[in-house]
Amino acid sequence: MLADMVENMNSHPTLANMRITTLSLLTFAGFLRFDEVIHIRASDVTIAEGMAKLQIPRSKTDQLRQGSEVLIARTGMPTCPVGMLERYMAKVGLDTTSELFLFRGITRTSGGERLRGTGPLSYTTVREQFRGKMLELGYPVSGYGLHSLRAGGASAAAQAGVPDRLFRQHGRWRSETAKDGYIEDSVENRLTVSKSIGI
């Protein structure tokens, strides 16, 4: 689905298309909650040779409000979240010294599209744009929401065998129970349980 979003964005390179694609890739790769991704400012981003570091200013599990850091690898693939973030920031004229939110409303002028000056996007706006994009790409909207991105990233990492300690740290989960609620195991993985009991 993310690959379809990128392909669609490349063939219809509007600012709105690039914004929802970048937000979706970052959310998936960083196991980000909506409230986390929407409050990232350009100054919370550090782009290095093989990765992007996202300083998460506030998180549901960060009771002391110390923030946390999420590292996202540069993959070199068309769906690379780091590459897409760089493209998006270049398009909207943001650099990592700016205190502006990454994802803001769009204003259309005679000169084209640009981001509004202040305030992050609302949950409703992002949800509607995400659902609209899913419909446009031919996916059933009823099965997907913004939370699907965090859960999808977590499920993909779990099925790839990411060590539990790194998995929990990346997703900022405090407990095993909370983490396990996000993972949707494949049928193949689920069948290994009964296959392993020796009957």
N, C-alpha and C positions, 0 to 999 in steps of 0.2 A: 504494500500500500504506500509506504514511504517512497519507494522507487517511482511509483506512478505519480505521486505528488511532485517529485523533482522533475520528472519528464514533462508533466503538464506545465510546471512553472517555466521550464526552458522554452516551451513552445508558446506560452502566453506570459511573457515576463512583466507582469504588472507588479507594482509595489505590494498590493494586497496579497497577491499570489506568493511573492517572495517572503513576506512577513509570516504568513501562516505555515509555509513550508519550513522556514528556519526555526520558528517556535516549536513545531512538531518534532523536528529532528533533535533539537536540544532536549526537549522534554523526554523523548524516548531514550536517548543516549545517557542522559544524566539521572534517569528515574525521578524527574522533577515533578513536584506537585504544582498545580496551577498557581497557587499563591507564591511559590518560590520563583518560578520562571518569570512571572509578570512583574516582579519587583527587582529584577536584575537591571542595574544601570550599566552604561557603557564602561564606567570606571571600575565595575566589578569584574571585568573581563581582562584576562592576561592571555595573549596569544604567543605561544612559544613555538619552537621548531616542530615538535611532534605532537603538540597538544594545545588545548585551551583550558585555562583554569577559570572556573566560575566561582566567585565568592558569593555564597548564598546569604544575603543579609538577614533573612528571617525564615524560620522554618517551624512547622508544627511541633517538632520534637526538640527544638532548641529552647528549652525553658529559660536559660540564662541569657538568651539573646547575644551569644558570642559569635554567631554566624558559623558557617562551615564552608569547606572548599570542595568542589566537585571537579575532578579531572576528566576531560573528554579527549580521547585519542584522535589524532589526524589519521584517517584511513586511506586517503587518496582515491576513494571510490566516489561515484557521482552523488551518493547519499551522505558523504562525509559531513558531519555536523560542523566541524571546524571550518572547512572550506566554505560551506554555505553561510556560516556566521560572518566570515570575512567578506564574502560577496554582498551580503545584506548590509553590513556596516559601511562598506564603501558606497553602496547605492544611496543610502540615506545620509551620508556625510557625517558618520559618527566615528570618533576615535576613542581610545581607551582613557583619555583624560576627561571626557565629558561626564557630567553628573546626570545627564538625561536618561530616562528609562529606555531600554532597548525597544520595547514593543509599545507603541502609542497609536493613537488614532491617526487616520489619514485625511488630509485635506486635498481636495482637487482644485487646482487653479488653472488659469489659461496657459501657464507654463508647464503644467503636468501635475504629478502627484508628489506630495511630500508629507513627512510625519508632522503631526501637531507638536507644539512646543512643550506641553506639560502633561502630566498624569498618565498612568499606565492604562491599558485596555481593561474593560470590565469582563467578568466571567461570561456574561450573556453574549457579548459581542464575539469573543473568541469561540465560544461553543457554537454559535450560529455559523460563523465562518468555517469552522472545522467540519460541521455537519454538511454545510453547503458544498464544501470541497469533496467530501465523501460521496455525496449524491452525484456531483458532476463526474466523478471518476467511476460511477456505477456500483458503489458499495452500499449495502443496506444501512441506513442511518440508525435504525433501532439498535443495532449491535455495538455501536461505537460512540464514545464520548471522549472528553479530554482526559479522563482518568484511564482510558484505554491505552494511552501513550505510555504512562508510567508503568502500568501493569504489563504492557507488551514488552517494554524494554527489560523489565525484571524477569519476565518469563523467558525471553531469549537468552539472557545471561545465565539463568539457572540451568537451562537446557544445554548451554555450552560448557557447563561444569565450572563456573567461576567459584573459587573458594568462598565458603560461607562468611568468613570474617570480612573479606573485601566486599562481598555482596552487600552485607549489612551496612558497612561504612559508606559505600557508594549511594545506597538508597536512604541513608539517615534513619534507619529503623532502630528503635530502642530494644525491641524484643523479637525473639524467634517467631512468636505467634503473629505479630504484626506483619513481619516480612512474609511469612508463608501465605497469608491471605491475598498477596498480590500475584503469586505464581500460578500460572495455568500450565500444568504439565501436559505434554503430548500423550497421545494414546500409547505410543511405543514405550515411553518412560513409565506410564502407569502400569502397563502389562508386565514390566520387569519385577514388580512386587510379587505377583502370583507365580511367575516363572521361577523366581528365586527360592521358593519354599519347598522345592524338591518332590512334588507329587505330579 
